[in-house]
């Protein structure tokens, strides 16, 4: 059995919810609600812990863990995703049994980055760049180190992509992508640059200036009009994530309508959220890129006994389905004070506000 540090889990008793939430849970046939708190192995996108709520119903488990900066109007989509999985289940027809994945490289030193890339057995790496605690020079060194390691391991099959999370302006983006593309020379340059700028207009401008394909993430999942990226010719491909888009079914519909290739990625989910991503990736008619769903190794603990992990660079659909349908979560012996702190952290109130936005 795989062993990891214990998560903090708190089962919310029905009477702790307001009457309106109790009615919503009953209508959705949700029979269990569990708050969770797990640490990150290393700081990632400014995040050191992941908190959220797990819903269980006749369809299995669903996960809702919007980041702190998400207000109720955006966060309610994450809750809708969890409720859909718990209520209707995710027994969606699949066209593949295995999902190729990338290893995600956080802002760590080049030697550690190369080691993480090599030990993952993945042929593709996504390197986080443009972090507030990093510089372009250190990003270059990290990209070069990862590219060299993957090229030595996988030859012509190796790929390196970067993700800037919209941190650059358009001029910074062109300069940085040019330099990082050169740094990835061992693998023939960058596979693509994900969300180099925040606005669609800036993405479109940058795309015309560089030879590296551009991927849109936040411009799709946090946009009132995700199709504007395609209309503006601002991206070559789209990164889609289950929870921010309202669930597997809604994400699948969007992917089919976007008319550009898609990559399924995670939102720093536990194995339950990651498993929903695997179901989505398995159901897509075409999957030309490795998916960003092997991020469970970024967590210092997980909510299930056997966390979802890749083997030889792929995730198994059967493993994901088993996690979603598991009878129980990982048993946790964390002390009661930690559970009380989680109970009083504001997450119960946050879920209540999400449900109000769904009504």
C-alpha positions as CSV (number, residue, x, y, z in Angstrom):
1,X,0.0,0.0,0.0
2,X,1.2,3.5,-0.9
3,X,1.9,5.5,2.2
4,X,1.7,9.3,2.5
5,X,1.3,11.8,5.3
6,X,-2.2,12.0,6.6
7,X,-4.7,14.6,5.3
8,X,-6.9,16.6,7.6
9,X,-10.5,15.5,7.1
10,X,-13.6,16.8,8.7
11,X,-17.0,15.3,8.1
12,X,-19.7,18.0,8.2
13,X,-22.7,16.8,10.2
14,X,-26.0,17.6,8.4
15,X,-27.2,19.9,11.2
16,X,-24.2,22.2,10.7
17,X,-25.6,23.2,7.3
18,X,-28.3,25.8,7.0
19,X,-31.8,24.6,6.1
20,X,-31.5,25.8,2.5
21,X,-28.2,23.9,2.1
22,X,-29.7,20.8,3.7
23,X,-32.5,20.9,1.1
24,X,-30.0,21.4,-1.7
25,X,-28.0,18.4,-0.5
26,X,-31.1,16.3,-0.3
27,X,-32.2,17.3,-3.8
28,X,-28.8,16.4,-5.1
29,X,-28.9,13.1,-3.1
30,X,-25.6,14.0,-1.5
31,X,-25.1,11.7,1.6
32,X,-21.7,12.8,2.8
33,X,-19.8,16.1,2.9
34,X,-16.1,16.1,3.9
35,X,-13.8,19.1,4.3
36,X,-10.2,18.4,3.5
37,X,-6.8,20.1,4.0
38,X,-3.6,18.8,2.5
39,X,-0.1,20.3,2.3
40,X,1.8,21.0,-0.9
41,X,5.3,19.5,-1.2
42,X,6.6,22.8,-2.3
43,X,5.0,26.2,-2.8
44,X,3.2,26.2,-6.2
45,X,1.6,29.3,-7.7
46,X,1.8,30.9,-4.2
47,X,-0.2,28.0,-2.7
48,X,1.2,25.9,0.2
49,X,-2.0,24.0,1.2
50,X,-5.1,22.8,-0.7
51,X,-8.4,23.0,1.0
52,X,-11.8,22.1,-0.3
53,X,-14.8,19.9,0.1
54,X,-15.7,16.4,-1.1
55,X,-19.2,15.4,-1.9
56,X,-20.5,11.8,-2.0
57,X,-23.7,10.6,-3.6
58,X,-25.1,7.7,-5.5
59,X,-22.7,8.5,-8.4
60,X,-19.5,8.4,-6.2
61,X,-17.2,11.2,-5.1
62,X,-16.8,14.7,-6.4
63,X,-14.3,17.4,-5.4
64,X,-14.7,21.2,-5.0
65,X,-11.6,23.2,-4.2
66,X,-11.6,26.6,-5.8
67,X,-8.6,28.8,-5.0
68,X,-9.0,31.5,-2.4
69,X,-9.1,34.3,-5.0
70,X,-12.3,32.8,-6.6
71,X,-15.5,34.6,-5.6
72,X,-18.8,32.7,-5.1
73,X,-19.8,33.3,-8.8
74,X,-16.8,31.5,-10.1
75,X,-16.4,29.0,-7.2
76,X,-20.0,27.8,-7.7
77,X,-18.9,26.1,-10.9
78,X,-16.5,24.0,-8.9
79,X,-19.3,23.0,-6.7
80,X,-21.5,22.2,-9.7
81,X,-18.7,19.9,-10.9
82,X,-18.5,18.1,-7.6
83,X,-22.2,17.7,-7.4
84,X,-22.5,16.4,-11.0
85,X,-19.9,13.7,-10.2
86,X,-21.5,12.7,-6.9
87,X,-25.0,12.7,-8.2
88,X,-24.8,11.5,-11.8
89,X,-21.5,9.7,-11.7
90,X,-18.8,9.8,-14.4
91,X,-19.5,6.6,-16.3
92,X,-19.0,8.4,-19.5
93,X,-18.0,6.4,-22.7
94,X,-14.3,6.3,-23.2
95,X,-12.2,6.0,-26.4
96,X,-8.9,5.3,-24.6
97,X,-7.9,3.4,-21.5
98,X,-4.6,5.3,-20.8
99,X,-3.9,9.0,-20.7
100,X,-0.3,10.2,-21.5
101,X,0.7,12.9,-19.0
102,X,3.3,15.5,-18.4
103,X,5.4,15.9,-15.3
104,X,4.9,19.4,-13.8
105,X,8.1,21.2,-12.7
106,X,7.5,23.9,-10.0
107,X,9.9,26.7,-9.3
108,X,12.8,24.6,-7.9
109,X,16.6,24.7,-8.7
110,X,17.7,23.3,-12.0
111,X,19.3,20.1,-10.6
112,X,16.1,19.2,-8.7
113,X,14.0,20.0,-11.8
114,X,16.1,17.7,-13.9
115,X,15.8,14.9,-11.3
116,X,12.0,15.4,-11.1
117,X,11.7,15.2,-14.8
118,X,13.9,12.1,-15.2
119,X,12.3,10.2,-12.3
120,X,8.8,10.8,-13.5
121,X,9.3,8.6,-16.6
122,X,7.1,11.1,-18.5
123,X,8.2,12.2,-22.0
124,X,6.8,15.7,-21.6
125,X,7.4,18.3,-18.9
126,X,5.5,21.5,-18.1
127,X,7.8,24.0,-16.5
128,X,6.3,26.8,-14.4
129,X,7.9,30.2,-15.2
130,X,7.4,33.9,-14.4
131,X,6.9,33.2,-10.7
132,X,7.3,36.1,-8.4
133,X,10.2,34.3,-6.7
134,X,11.9,33.5,-9.9
135,X,13.8,35.4,-12.6
136,X,14.0,34.9,-16.4
137,X,17.6,33.7,-15.9
138,X,16.6,31.1,-13.4
139,X,13.6,30.1,-15.6
140,X,16.1,29.6,-18.5
141,X,18.3,27.4,-16.4
142,X,15.4,25.3,-15.2
143,X,14.0,24.9,-18.7
144,X,17.5,24.0,-20.1
145,X,18.1,21.5,-17.3
146,X,14.7,19.8,-17.9
147,X,15.1,19.7,-21.7
148,X,18.6,18.2,-21.4
149,X,17.4,15.5,-19.0
150,X,14.4,14.5,-21.1
151,X,16.3,14.5,-24.3
152,X,18.9,12.2,-22.8
153,X,16.1,9.9,-21.5
154,X,13.6,10.0,-24.4
155,X,15.4,11.4,-27.4
156,X,13.2,12.8,-30.2
157,X,10.0,12.0,-28.2
158,X,10.9,14.5,-25.4
159,X,8.8,17.6,-25.1
160,X,9.0,20.7,-22.9
161,X,6.2,23.3,-22.5
162,X,6.1,26.4,-20.2
163,X,3.3,28.0,-18.2
164,X,3.4,31.7,-17.2
165,X,-0.1,32.0,-15.7
166,X,-0.6,35.3,-17.5
167,X,2.3,37.0,-15.6
168,X,3.9,38.8,-18.6
169,X,2.9,41.8,-20.6
170,X,3.1,41.4,-24.4
171,X,6.7,42.7,-24.8
172,X,7.9,40.6,-21.8
173,X,6.2,37.6,-23.3
174,X,7.9,37.8,-26.7
175,X,11.3,38.3,-25.1
176,X,10.9,35.5,-22.6
177,X,9.4,33.0,-25.0
178,X,12.2,33.6,-27.4
179,X,14.8,33.0,-24.7
180,X,13.1,30.0,-23.2
181,X,12.6,28.5,-26.6
182,X,16.3,28.6,-27.1
183,X,16.9,27.1,-23.7
184,X,14.7,24.2,-24.7
185,X,17.0,23.5,-27.7
186,X,17.8,20.0,-26.6
187,X,14.2,19.0,-27.4
188,X,13.8,21.1,-30.5
189,X,12.4,24.1,-28.7
190,X,9.2,24.6,-26.7
191,X,6.1,22.5,-27.5
192,X,4.0,25.5,-26.5
193,X,3.8,28.5,-24.1
194,X,0.7,28.5,-21.9
195,X,-1.1,31.7,-21.0
196,X,1.9,34.1,-21.4
197,X,-0.4,37.2,-21.0
198,X,-3.7,37.8,-19.3
199,X,-5.8,39.4,-22.0
200,X,-7.0,37.7,-25.2
201,X,-5.8,40.7,-27.3
202,X,-2.3,40.3,-25.8
203,X,-2.3,36.6,-26.5
204,X,-3.3,37.2,-30.1
205,X,-0.5,39.8,-30.5
206,X,2.1,37.6,-29.0
207,X,1.0,34.7,-31.1
208,X,1.8,36.7,-34.2
209,X,5.2,37.6,-33.0
210,X,6.7,34.2,-32.0
211,X,7.2,30.8,-33.6
212,X,6.1,28.9,-30.5
213,X,2.5,27.8,-30.3
214,X,0.3,29.5,-27.7
215,X,-2.1,27.8,-25.3
216,X,-4.9,29.5,-23.6
217,X,-5.9,28.5,-20.0
218,X,-7.3,31.3,-17.8
219,X,-8.6,33.1,-20.9
220,X,-11.0,30.1,-21.3
221,X,-11.8,28.8,-17.9
222,X,-12.2,32.3,-16.3
223,X,-13.9,34.0,-19.2
224,X,-17.5,34.9,-19.8
225,X,-16.8,34.1,-23.5
226,X,-14.4,31.2,-23.9
227,X,-14.9,31.2,-27.7
228,X,-13.3,34.7,-28.0
229,X,-9.9,33.0,-27.9
230,X,-10.7,31.2,-31.1
231,X,-12.5,34.1,-32.8
232,X,-9.5,36.3,-32.1
233,X,-7.0,33.6,-33.3
234,X,-5.3,34.1,-30.0
235,X,-4.3,30.5,-29.3
236,X,-3.2,27.3,-31.1
237,X,-4.7,25.1,-28.4
238,X,-6.8,25.3,-25.2
239,X,-6.1,24.0,-21.7
240,X,-9.3,22.8,-20.1
241,X,-9.9,21.9,-16.5
242,X,-12.9,20.0,-15.1
243,X,-13.9,21.9,-12.0
244,X,-13.6,25.5,-13.2
245,X,-15.8,24.6,-16.2
246,X,-18.6,23.1,-14.1
247,X,-17.8,19.4,-14.5
248,X,-16.8,16.7,-17.0
249,X,-19.9,17.0,-19.1
250,X,-19.7,20.7,-19.5
251,X,-16.0,20.6,-20.2
252,X,-16.5,17.9,-22.8
253,X,-19.1,20.0,-24.5
254,X,-16.8,23.0,-24.5
255,X,-13.9,21.0,-25.9
256,X,-16.1,19.8,-28.8
257,X,-17.2,23.3,-29.7
258,X,-13.8,25.1,-29.4
259,X,-12.5,23.8,-32.8
260,X,-8.9,23.8,-31.6
261,X,-6.9,21.0,-30.0
262,X,-7.3,20.7,-26.2
263,X,-5.1,19.6,-23.3
264,X,-6.8,18.4,-20.1
265,X,-5.1,19.7,-17.0
266,X,-5.6,19.8,-13.2
267,X,-6.2,22.6,-10.8
268,X,-4.0,21.1,-8.0
269,X,-6.6,18.5,-7.3
270,X,-6.5,15.6,-5.0
271,X,-6.8,12.1,-6.5
272,X,-10.6,12.5,-6.7
273,X,-10.4,15.7,-8.8
274,X,-7.6,14.3,-10.9
275,X,-9.7,11.2,-11.6
276,X,-12.5,13.3,-13.0
277,X,-9.9,14.8,-15.3
278,X,-8.8,11.4,-16.5
279,X,-12.4,10.5,-17.3
280,X,-12.6,13.7,-19.4
281,X,-9.4,13.0,-21.2
282,X,-10.4,9.4,-21.9
283,X,-13.7,10.6,-23.5
284,X,-12.2,13.2,-25.9
285,X,-12.2,12.0,-29.6
286,X,-8.7,13.4,-30.1
287,X,-5.9,13.8,-27.6
288,X,-2.8,15.1,-29.4
289,X,-1.0,16.3,-26.3
290,X,0.1,14.8,-23.0
291,X,-2.3,16.0,-20.3
292,X,-1.4,17.9,-17.1
293,X,-3.0,15.4,-14.7
294,X,0.0,13.9,-12.9
295,X,0.1,16.7,-10.3
296,X,-0.7,14.5,-7.3
297,X,3.0,14.3,-6.5
298,X,2.9,18.0,-5.7
299,X,0.7,17.2,-2.7
300,X,2.2,16.1,0.6
301,X,-0.9,14.0,1.4
302,X,-4.0,12.7,-0.4
303,X,-7.6,11.9,0.6
304,X,-7.5,8.3,-0.6
305,X,-5.4,5.3,0.4
306,X,-4.1,4.7,-3.1
307,X,-3.4,8.0,-4.8
308,X,-3.6,8.4,-8.5
309,X,-0.1,8.2,-9.9
310,X,1.3,7.7,-13.4
311,X,3.3,4.7,-14.5
312,X,5.7,5.1,-17.4
313,X,4.1,8.4,-18.3
314,X,0.5,7.4,-18.4
315,X,-2.5,7.3,-16.1
316,X,-5.0,4.4,-16.2
317,X,-8.7,5.1,-16.6
318,X,-9.5,2.0,-14.5
319,X,-7.6,3.4,-11.6
320,X,-9.4,6.7,-11.9
321,X,-12.8,5.1,-12.0
322,X,-12.0,3.0,-8.9
323,X,-11.1,6.1,-6.9
324,X,-14.3,7.9,-7.9
325,X,-16.3,4.8,-6.8
326,X,-14.4,4.0,-3.6
327,X,-16.4,3.3,-0.5
328,X,-14.4,5.4,1.9
329,X,-11.7,8.1,2.1
330,X,-8.3,7.6,3.7
331,X,-8.5,7.1,7.5
332,X,-6.9,10.0,9.3
333,X,-5.7,10.1,12.9
334,X,-5.0,13.9,12.8
335,X,-5.7,15.4,16.2
336,X,-9.0,17.0,16.9
337,X,-7.7,20.5,17.1
338,X,-6.6,20.4,13.5
339,X,-10.1,19.2,12.5
340,X,-11.7,22.0,14.5
341,X,-9.5,24.5,12.8
342,X,-10.5,23.2,9.5
343,X,-14.2,23.2,10.5
344,X,-13.9,26.9,11.6
345,X,-11.8,28.0,8.6
346,X,-14.7,29.5,6.8
347,X,-15.2,26.7,4.3
348,X,-18.6,25.8,5.5
349,X,-19.7,29.4,5.0
350,X,-18.0,29.5,1.6
351,X,-19.9,26.4,0.4
352,X,-23.1,28.0,1.6
353,X,-22.4,31.1,-0.6
354,X,-21.6,28.9,-3.6
355,X,-24.9,27.1,-3.2
356,X,-26.7,30.5,-3.0
357,X,-25.1,31.4,-6.4
358,X,-26.3,28.1,-7.9
359,X,-29.9,28.7,-6.9
